[in-house]
């Protein structure tokens, strides 16, 4: 083998020789087509609320168009409001024209509760959009704290009476975090197979893909709610009239998000159990590990369940 010569320098034996044949890997035709098509290229995406995130070029949020129209109507209402309409200090809060508040309203300052309701309905819609983006590949950014991306969810101090607590599990005591689509899809496939095999895992949905559907309510069950919200917003007058018209539906959105997070956390814990069960079974082939398990750390019931492997 002959070292590569760098112009102006002596031949260095540490340079890669030119006669090496690089190793290749096996890749399917489907994988090749997906990569070559650009479907998995990372691109910039702006969601219906104007927020930037990285996304996969070949994916989409099926509710994007509805959300865009909803966001546009809300923004059209808010842009008419005077500066300071939502100031935290009532003394500095601006007076809003009654026409902009809602039918039959006088010119006045909005109350703190009314401002909270307005912020809540918009925040719930934004939180749903973000969850859908994670589930559909439209936001693949890796966050140090994914739960910091929520606007309403988890903010119980701001919205104490709206039921916005993030579900927790033993493995996620600080709140179940929404993963990116790669982890999501892997978990979805694994849990649907595992739960179907176990035949004892409860599900809310029905059909052969019920466990997947339970983890993806934001995609599979939000369409009707969003449609009703859009219908009400098209006929609502004023910023408060808009909020009051859809606040009940916004609370349903929060329930939907929480249910997705509960199922995600519950199923991820089940996958951990399956992985540990497989590890325990494999460790019994190691005499030292088998002695540790049977003589020290396993309960009688666990040992009895493992006996078929001994």
C-alpha positions in Angstrom: 0.0 0.0 0.0 1.2 3.4 -0.9 0.6 6.5 1.2 -1.1 9.5 -0.3 1.2 12.4 -1.2 0.2 15.9 -0.1 1.6 18.6 -2.4 4.6 20.4 -0.7 5.0 17.8 2.0 6.8 14.5 2.4 4.8 11.3 2.0 3.2 10.4 5.3 2.6 6.8 6.1 -0.4 7.8 8.3 -2.4 9.0 5.3 -5.1 6.6 4.1 -3.8 4.4 1.3 -5.6 4.9 -2.0 -6.1 1.1 -2.7 -8.5 0.5 0.3 -12.0 -0.8 -0.6 -14.4 0.8 1.9 -16.9 -1.4 3.7 -20.5 -1.1 2.7 -23.8 -1.9 4.5 -26.9 -3.6 3.5 -29.8 -1.2 2.8 -33.2 -1.9 1.3 -34.6 -0.5 -1.8 -37.2 1.3 0.2 -34.6 2.9 2.4 -32.6 4.0 -0.6 -35.7 5.6 -2.2 -36.7 7.4 1.0 -33.2 8.9 1.4 -32.8 9.7 -2.3 -36.2 11.4 -2.5 -35.4 13.9 0.2 -38.3 12.8 2.4 -36.0 12.5 5.4 -34.2 15.8 4.8 -34.5 18.2 7.8 -36.1 21.4 6.8 -37.3 24.6 8.5 -41.0 24.6 9.4 -43.3 27.3 10.7 -46.4 26.1 12.5 -49.8 27.8 12.2 -48.9 30.1 15.2 -45.7 31.3 13.6 -43.3 29.2 15.7 -40.2 27.7 14.1 -39.0 24.1 14.4 -37.0 21.6 12.4 -39.1 19.0 10.5 -38.8 16.1 8.1 -39.6 17.2 4.5 -41.7 14.1 3.8 -44.1 14.4 6.7 -47.2 16.5 7.6 -49.6 17.4 10.3 -53.0 16.3 8.9 -54.7 19.1 10.9 -52.4 21.9 9.7 -54.9 23.7 7.4 -57.7 23.8 10.1 -55.2 25.1 12.7 -54.0 27.8 10.3 -57.5 29.1 9.8 -58.2 29.0 13.6 -54.9 30.8 14.3 -55.7 33.4 11.7 -59.1 34.2 13.2 -57.7 34.5 16.7 -54.9 36.8 15.4 -57.4 39.0 13.6 -59.3 39.5 16.8 -56.2 40.2 18.9 -54.6 42.6 16.5 -57.5 45.0 17.0 -57.0 45.3 20.7 -55.2 48.3 22.2 -51.7 47.9 23.7 -51.9 47.0 27.3 -55.3 45.3 27.1 -53.9 42.3 29.1 -51.6 44.2 31.5 -51.1 42.5 34.8 -51.7 45.7 36.7 -55.3 46.7 36.5 -54.4 50.4 36.9 -52.3 50.2 33.7 -54.6 47.9 31.8 -56.1 49.6 28.7 -59.8 50.1 28.2 -61.1 47.9 25.3 -64.0 49.0 23.0 -67.1 47.0 23.8 -67.4 46.1 20.1 -64.0 44.3 20.4 -65.0 42.5 23.6 -68.3 41.0 22.5 -72.0 41.6 21.7 -73.7 44.1 24.1 -70.5 44.9 26.0 -69.6 48.4 27.1 -66.2 50.0 26.7 -64.2 48.7 29.7 -61.1 46.9 31.0 -61.1 43.1 30.8 -60.9 41.3 34.2 -58.0 39.1 35.1 -60.2 36.0 34.8 -61.4 37.1 31.3 -57.8 37.6 30.2 -56.9 34.2 31.7 -59.7 32.5 29.7 -58.5 34.2 26.5 -54.9 33.1 27.1 -56.1 29.6 28.0 -58.0 28.9 24.9 -55.2 30.1 22.7 -52.5 28.3 24.7 -54.5 25.0 24.7 -54.7 25.2 20.9 -50.9 25.9 20.7 -50.2 23.0 23.0 -52.3 20.7 20.8 -50.4 21.9 17.7 -47.0 21.2 19.4 -48.1 17.7 20.4 -49.3 17.0 16.9 -46.0 18.3 15.5 -44.1 15.9 17.6 -46.3 13.0 16.7 -46.2 13.8 12.9 -42.5 14.7 12.4 -43.2 18.4 12.1 -41.0 19.3 15.1 -38.0 17.0 15.6 -35.8 19.3 17.7 -34.1 17.7 20.7 -34.9 19.7 23.8 -33.1 19.5 27.1 -36.5 19.8 28.7 -39.4 19.0 26.3 -41.9 19.9 28.9 -40.7 23.5 28.9 -42.3 23.8 25.4 -45.8 23.7 26.8 -47.7 26.9 27.2 -50.7 25.8 29.3 -49.8 22.2 30.2 -48.0 22.1 33.5 -48.7 25.7 34.3 -51.0 25.0 37.2 -50.0 28.2 39.0 -51.3 30.3 36.1 -54.3 28.0 35.3 -55.1 26.4 38.7 -58.7 25.5 37.8 -58.2 24.1 34.3 -56.7 20.7 35.1 -53.5 21.2 33.2 -51.2 19.0 35.3 -48.8 16.8 33.2 -49.2 13.1 34.0 -46.3 11.4 35.7 -45.0 7.8 35.9 -42.3 6.1 38.0 -39.8 6.7 35.2 -41.0 10.2 34.6 -41.7 11.7 38.0 -41.4 15.3 36.6 -43.9 14.6 33.9 -44.1 12.4 30.8 -42.0 14.1 28.1 -43.0 13.9 24.4 -40.3 12.3 22.3 -39.4 12.9 18.6 -41.1 10.9 15.9 -38.4 8.3 15.6 -38.8 7.3 19.3 -42.6 7.7 19.0 -42.9 5.4 16.0 -40.6 2.7 17.5 -42.6 2.8 20.7 -45.9 2.7 18.9 -45.0 -0.4 16.9 -43.4 -2.2 19.9 -46.3 -1.5 22.3 -49.0 -2.4 19.8 -47.3 -5.8 19.3 -46.5 -6.4 23.0 -49.9 -5.3 24.3 -51.7 -7.4 21.7 -49.6 -10.4 22.7 -50.2 -10.0 26.4 -54.0 -9.6 25.8 -54.4 -8.1 29.2 -53.5 -4.5 28.6 -56.6 -2.1 28.8 -57.3 0.2 25.9 -59.8 2.9 25.3 -59.9 2.6 21.5 -60.8 -0.5 19.6 -59.6 -2.5 16.6 -56.2 -4.0 15.7 -54.3 -0.7 16.2 -56.1 0.4 19.3 -52.9 0.9 21.4 -51.4 3.1 18.7 -54.6 5.1 18.6 -54.6 5.5 22.4 -51.2 7.1 22.1 -52.1 9.4 19.2 -55.3 11.0 20.2 -54.0 14.4 19.2 -53.9 13.1 15.6 -56.7 10.7 15.5 -59.3 12.2 17.8 -58.8 16.0 17.6 -60.3 16.5 14.1 -63.9 16.8 15.3 -63.0 19.2 18.2 -61.0 21.4 15.9 -63.8 21.4 13.3 -66.3 22.6 16.0 -63.9 25.2 17.2 -63.4 26.6 13.7 -67.2 26.7 13.2 -67.7 28.6 16.4 -64.9 31.1 15.7 -66.3 31.9 12.3 -69.4 33.2 14.0 -67.9 34.6 17.2 -67.9 38.4 17.8 -65.2 40.0 20.0 -62.2 38.6 21.8 -64.1 37.6 24.9 -67.0 36.3 22.8 -64.5 34.1 21.0 -63.0 32.7 24.1 -66.3 32.0 25.8 -67.6 30.3 22.7 -64.8 27.7 22.7 -63.5 27.4 26.2 -65.4 24.2 26.8 -63.8 22.7 23.7 -60.4 24.0 24.8 -60.8 22.0 28.0 -61.5 18.9 25.9 -58.3 19.5 24.1 -56.4 19.6 27.4 -58.1 16.3 28.3 -57.0 14.8 25.0 -53.4 15.9 25.5 -53.4 14.5 29.0 -54.8 11.2 27.8 -52.0 10.9 25.2 -49.4 11.6 27.8 -50.9 9.1 30.2 -50.9 6.4 27.6 -47.5 7.3 26.3 -46.1 7.1 29.9 -48.0 3.9 30.7 -46.9 2.1 27.6 -43.2 3.2 27.9 -43.2 1.7 31.4 -44.7 -1.5 30.0 -41.9 -1.6 27.4 -39.3 -1.2 30.2 -41.0 -4.2 32.0 -40.8 -6.3 28.9 -37.1 -5.4 28.4 -36.3 -6.3 32.1 -38.2 -9.6 31.8 -36.1 -10.5 28.8 -32.9 -9.5 30.6 -33.8 -11.6 33.7 -34.5 -14.6 31.5 -31.2 -14.2 29.7 -29.2 -13.7 33.0 -30.3 -17.0 34.3 -27.9 -18.6 31.7 -25.1 -17.0 33.8 -24.6 -19.1 37.0 -23.4 -16.1 39.0 -26.3 -13.9 37.9 -28.7 -16.8 38.5 -27.5 -17.2 42.0 -27.8 -13.5 42.7 -31.4 -13.4 41.4 -32.5 -16.6 43.1 -30.7 -16.3 46.4 -30.7 -12.6 47.0 -32.9 -10.1 45.1 -35.9 -11.9 43.7 -39.1 -12.6 45.6 -40.5 -16.2 45.7 -43.2 -15.3 43.1 -40.5 -14.0 40.7 -38.4 -17.1 41.2 -41.4 -19.3 40.5 -42.1 -17.4 37.3 -38.5 -17.9 36.2 -38.4 -21.6 37.0 -39.3 -22.7 33.5 -36.0 -21.1 32.4 -33.8 -22.7 35.1 
